[in-house]
């Protein structure tokens, strides 16, 4: 028998400029970021408007680098009734940081967002889902830094991220006297495989029927869905940068249809911020060796 259907599914936005995407790390040096910025504000405000039209509220995971330069945008998100959460400071992958630098990164971004909004930051999502089996040490650090939940683990097999045998539902992880809720990205279980259907490139590139069928199956199990999108995924006018074939497909493929596909998926709502969804669902303990 499946679990009781949650009262809402979760919607999230990873707030970063197009050039923050990992596919550009060797193409756009960090020294060029400042001169390239400027496309994000309009995209985020468009999402705020669309979510209001579609009766959806979301968690916006802000890069600290963005929040520092776009304080009014952070406030606009918060004032519209959405949750603000951390995406780290400047999109460095967790395994490139190491424990000490990671702690400073999340501490810096958390304080920055709390200073801007005057509200506690409870959630974190790692850039490119870079909490994997080799970076599980990051989870107790998040608990120690007063985060309530993480939404970084993708229970799939992938060349860049994922923990394929992690639970497909939100669980509570305990570390001594501390704890952290992990809200993994949504997958559709088909036989022995977890198929990613939760947003991003999967939203843009997979057939619509796969997305719809996947979400229906997840809900039949009684599991909460968590969708994610990046603001640059609705920006058809963003600069085209020369990339290898696979990276080009991952970043640019399907951008023209992302907004409409998102609208259709949200029609199956209601959708709410992750922190609110967590309050309405059971959270079994999950043993984790760090």
C-alpha positions in Angstrom: 0.0 0.0 0.0 1.4 3.4 -0.9 1.9 6.3 1.5 -0.8 8.9 2.0 -0.8 11.5 -0.7 0.9 14.7 0.5 -1.2 17.8 0.5 1.2 19.5 -2.0 4.1 18.8 -4.2 7.3 20.9 -4.2 8.5 23.4 -6.7 12.0 24.8 -6.8 14.2 27.2 -8.8 18.0 27.2 -8.9 18.7 30.9 -9.2 21.9 31.4 -11.3 23.0 33.2 -14.4 23.2 31.1 -17.6 27.1 31.2 -17.4 27.1 29.6 -14.0 26.0 26.3 -15.5 28.8 23.7 -15.1 29.0 23.1 -18.9 30.6 26.6 -19.2 33.3 26.1 -16.5 36.0 25.8 -19.2 34.5 28.2 -21.6 33.6 31.3 -19.6 36.3 32.2 -17.0 35.1 33.6 -13.7 36.8 36.9 -14.6 34.1 37.3 -17.3 31.1 36.8 -15.1 30.6 40.5 -14.1 30.5 41.7 -17.8 28.1 38.9 -18.8 25.6 39.3 -16.0 22.3 41.0 -16.5 19.9 38.5 -18.0 18.7 36.9 -14.7 16.5 39.6 -13.3 13.9 39.5 -16.1 13.8 35.7 -16.1 13.2 35.4 -12.3 10.5 38.1 -12.3 8.8 36.3 -15.2 8.8 33.1 -13.1 7.3 35.1 -10.2 4.5 36.3 -12.4 3.9 32.9 -14.0 3.8 31.1 -10.6 1.2 33.7 -9.4 -0.9 32.9 -12.5 -0.5 29.2 -12.0 -1.3 29.4 -8.2 2.1 27.9 -7.3 4.7 28.9 -4.8 8.3 27.7 -4.8 11.7 27.5 -3.1 14.2 29.7 -4.8 17.8 28.4 -4.2 19.9 31.5 -4.7 23.6 31.6 -5.4 25.2 34.0 -2.9 27.0 35.6 -5.8 23.7 36.5 -7.3 22.1 37.6 -4.1 24.9 39.9 -3.3 24.4 41.8 -6.6 20.6 41.4 -6.9 19.3 42.2 -3.4 16.1 43.7 -4.7 15.4 40.5 -6.7 15.9 38.4 -3.5 13.4 40.6 -1.7 10.9 40.4 -4.6 11.0 36.6 -4.4 10.5 36.7 -0.6 7.8 39.3 -0.7 5.9 37.2 -3.3 5.5 34.5 -0.7 8.2 32.1 -1.9 10.9 30.5 0.2 14.5 31.7 -0.2 17.2 29.0 0.2 20.9 28.6 -0.5 22.6 27.3 -3.7 26.0 28.0 -2.2 28.0 31.1 -3.0 29.5 30.9 -6.5 28.6 27.6 -8.0 31.7 25.7 -6.9 31.0 21.9 -6.8 31.1 20.4 -3.4 33.9 17.9 -4.3 36.1 20.8 -5.5 35.7 22.7 -2.2 36.5 20.2 0.5 35.0 20.3 4.0 36.6 23.5 5.3 35.8 25.6 2.2 32.4 24.1 1.9 31.5 25.1 5.4 32.6 28.7 4.7 30.7 28.7 1.4 27.4 27.7 2.8 27.8 29.8 5.9 28.5 32.9 3.7 25.5 32.3 1.4 23.2 31.6 4.3 24.1 34.7 6.3 23.8 36.9 3.1 20.3 35.7 2.3 19.1 36.0 5.9 20.5 39.6 6.1 18.6 40.5 2.9 15.2 38.9 3.7 15.3 39.0 7.5 14.1 35.4 7.4 15.8 32.1 8.3 17.3 30.1 5.5 16.4 26.5 6.0 17.3 24.7 2.8 20.3 24.0 0.6 20.9 22.6 -2.8 24.4 21.9 -4.1 25.4 23.2 -7.5 25.0 20.4 -10.1 23.7 18.1 -7.4 27.3 17.6 -6.3 26.5 15.8 -3.0 27.3 12.3 -4.0 28.7 9.2 -2.4 32.1 10.8 -2.2 30.9 14.0 -0.6 28.5 12.7 2.1 30.7 14.6 4.6 28.8 17.7 3.5 25.6 16.6 5.1 26.6 16.8 8.8 28.2 20.2 8.0 24.9 21.4 6.8 23.2 20.2 10.0 25.9 21.9 12.1 25.3 25.2 10.1 21.6 25.1 11.1 20.1 24.0 7.8 16.9 22.0 8.2 17.0 20.2 4.9 19.0 19.5 1.8 17.7 18.8 -1.7 20.9 17.8 -3.6 20.8 14.0 -3.9 19.6 12.6 -7.2 18.9 8.9 -6.8 20.0 8.0 -10.4 23.1 6.8 -12.3 24.7 9.7 -14.1 28.1 10.7 -15.4 28.3 13.8 -13.2 26.1 13.3 -10.1 23.7 10.9 -8.3 23.5 8.2 -5.7 21.5 5.6 -7.5 20.5 3.5 -4.4 19.5 6.5 -2.2 15.8 6.4 -1.1 13.4 8.0 -3.5 11.4 9.8 -0.8 12.3 12.4 1.8 14.0 11.0 4.9 15.6 12.2 8.1 19.4 11.7 8.5 20.8 11.7 12.0 24.4 12.7 12.9 24.9 12.2 16.6 22.7 14.8 18.3 22.0 16.6 15.0 19.8 15.7 12.0 19.1 16.9 8.5 16.1 16.1 6.2 17.1 15.0 2.7 14.5 15.7 0.0 15.9 13.9 -3.1 15.0 14.9 -6.7 12.0 13.0 -8.1 12.5 9.8 -10.1 10.1 7.4 -11.8 10.8 3.8 -10.8 10.6 1.5 -13.9 11.8 -2.1 -13.1 15.3 -1.8 -11.6 15.8 1.8 -12.8 15.1 5.2 -11.5 14.2 7.6 -14.4 14.7 11.3 -13.7 11.6 13.3 -14.4 11.9 16.2 -12.1 12.9 19.2 -14.2 15.9 20.9 -15.7 17.2 19.2 -18.9 14.8 16.3 -18.3 11.9 18.8 -18.4 13.1 20.2 -21.7 14.4 17.0 -23.5 12.2 14.1 -22.5 8.9 13.5 -24.3 5.9 15.1 -22.6 4.2 11.8 -22.0 7.3 10.5 -20.1 7.2 13.5 -17.8 3.4 13.2 -17.2 3.5 9.4 -16.7 6.4 9.7 -14.3 4.7 12.3 -12.1 1.5 10.2 -12.0 3.4 7.1 -11.0 5.3 9.0 -8.2 2.0 10.4 -6.9 0.4 6.9 -7.0 3.1 5.8 -4.7 2.2 8.5 -2.3 5.5 10.2 -2.7 5.9 14.0 -3.0 7.1 15.3 -6.3 9.8 18.0 -6.4 10.3 19.9 -9.7 13.2 22.2 -10.4 14.0 24.8 -13.1 16.7 27.3 -13.8 15.7 30.9 -14.9 18.0 30.6 -18.0 15.8 27.7 -19.2 13.1 30.2 -20.2 15.6 32.6 -21.7 15.6 32.0 -25.5 17.7 35.1 -26.1 20.7 34.0 -24.0 24.1 34.1 -25.9 25.1 30.9 -27.7 28.5 29.7 -26.6 30.4 27.0 -28.5 30.2 23.7 -26.6 30.8 20.0 -27.2 27.7 18.2 -28.6 26.5 16.6 -25.4 27.0 19.8 -23.3 25.3 21.9 -26.0 22.3 19.5 -26.0 22.1 19.5 -22.2 22.1 23.3 -21.9 20.3 24.6 -25.0 18.0 21.7 -26.0 14.3 22.4 -25.6 14.6 25.9 -24.1 11.8 27.2 -26.3 9.3 24.7 -24.8 10.4 24.7 -21.1 7.9 27.3 -19.9 4.9 25.7 -21.5 5.9 22.3 -20.2 6.3 23.6 -16.7 2.9 25.2 -16.9 1.3 21.8 -17.8 3.1 20.0 -15.0 2.1 22.6 -12.5 -1.5 22.2 -13.5 -1.5 18.9 -11.6 -0.7 20.9 -8.4 -0.9 22.2 -5.8 2.8 23.1 -5.5 4.4 24.7 -2.5 7.9 25.5 -1.2 10.0 22.5 0.0 10.0 23.7 3.6 6.1 23.6 3.7 5.9 20.2 2.0 8.3 18.7 4.5 5.9 19.8 7.3 3.1 17.7 5.9 4.7 14.4 5.2 6.1 11.5 7.2 9.9 11.4 7.5 11.4 8.0 8.3 14.9 7.8 9.6 17.5 6.6 7.1 20.9 5.2 8.3 23.8 6.9 6.5 27.4 6.1 6.8 29.5 9.3 6.4 
